[in-house]
Amino acid sequence: AQKVTQAQTEISVVEKEDVTLDCVYETRDTTYYLFWYKQPPSGELVFLIRRNSFDEQNEISGRYSWNFQKSTSSFNFTITASQVVDSAVYFCALSGDTGGFKTIFGAGTRLFVKA
Amino acid sequence: DTEVTQTPKHLVMGMTNKKSLKCEQHMGHRAMYWYKQKAKKPPELMFVYSYEKLSINESVPSRFSPECPNSSLLNLHLHALQPEDSALYLCASSQVGTRNSDEHYFGPGTRLTVT
């Protein structure tokens, strides 16, 4: 069975603080894909990043960075120097070969960034 | 054009009404999805269409009836809904209809209220 756990339900930070959102996954697939999506208050989910199981290289995109560690089954997301516009719900998601087209979403972490 | 559009944005319907939700994408994507999202929960997969054919139905009640008239359009026909069906209905698409490695592109959603 596949599972994604986002243990942090809500996080509140002050602007310019760094914040890390945790994601732990479970899968028996050898080949799988991990994603992060952002859902601002407007409701539309926005794709942020995809990682496949064979690529453990960390990635940085502006203020966003991702740390993929297969040894701990984690795919954590860090926002550096957070801004009010980062306030949203962030979902970590997983799809694997045995799941067909089904993407498993974590419960989400609601991030509040205060000015 | 990297956009998925959904109409209407808001819908209020009675339990005896028949209505339809519409989704459109012009990115040449061959997989399209319907998700249901309740407040403070992750999206739940309802249906997946791959190359205009229904490939996944997540045991959704028959009062929800999907239709994929062509590769760009996806409809969700609603009939005899219950108040507990009130939710945000999200449409999504992904590039290739036969692999699970592709990220989803989501529409803004239709917020449905059943009275």
Chai-1 contact restraints between the chains, C-beta under 6 A:
chainA,res_idxA,chainB,res_idxB,connection_type,confidence,min_distance_angstrom,max_distance_angstrom,comment,restraint_id
A,Y33,B,S101,contact,1.0,0.0,6.0,A-B,restraint_1
A,F35,B,E103,contact,1.0,0.0,6.0,A-B,restraint_2
A,G43,B,L88,contact,1.0,0.0,6.0,A-B,restraint_3
A,G43,B,G109,contact,1.0,0.0,6.0,A-B,restraint_4
A,E44,B,F106,contact,1.0,0.0,6.0,A-B,restraint_5
A,E44,B,P108,contact,1.0,0.0,6.0,A-B,restraint_6
A,L45,B,F106,contact,1.0,0.0,6.0,A-B,restraint_7
A,F47,B,E103,contact,1.0,0.0,6.0,A-B,restraint_8
A,R50,B,E103,contact,1.0,0.0,6.0,A-B,restraint_9
A,F91,B,P42,contact,1.0,0.0,6.0,A-B,restraint_10
A,S95,B,N100,contact,1.0,0.0,6.0,A-B,restraint_11
A,F101,B,V48,contact,1.0,0.0,6.0,A-B,restraint_12
A,F101,B,I56,contact,1.0,0.0,6.0,A-B,restraint_13
A,F101,B,N100,contact,1.0,0.0,6.0,A-B,restraint_14
A,K102,B,L45,contact,1.0,0.0,6.0,A-B,restraint_15
A,F105,B,P42,contact,1.0,0.0,6.0,A-B,restraint_16
A,F105,B,P43,contact,1.0,0.0,6.0,A-B,restraint_17
A,A107,B,P42,contact,1.0,0.0,6.0,A-B,restraint_18
A,G108,B,P42,contact,1.0,0.0,6.0,A-B,restraint_19
